[in-house]
């Protein structure tokens, strides 16, 4: 295990089935129950659709789908995330708590941490380990799989 002595930050802990994921609190705009989502035709299954958030159209990605779980049970929460000017929503089973990122890291091969769509900043030790999402990289990977018209729109 290694320690990253960078400034301590807070993370929002999300649960998706048996896995734990986290996103930096500074990127969280709001946590909602699942809003009315408009499905988009001819888009991949991980894109649940879009919804209107404070006058902006926001794409909604399913954490269940992008993390490789069989899509089935409905996710209960929608976390609106902001990365610069980009707004993105991520659905999950639950938003559980805030945790402190104290810099502890599990050693992991970067290729094992990064799937086709989901990208990780780091892995925090625990049972189960907490996978900290790299939001920008995940967004870019997902955008690359969307219908070109939709990718431009977001």
Order of alpha helices (4+ residues) and beta strands (2+ residues): beta-beta-beta-beta-beta-beta-alpha-beta-beta-beta-beta-alpha-beta-beta-alpha-alpha
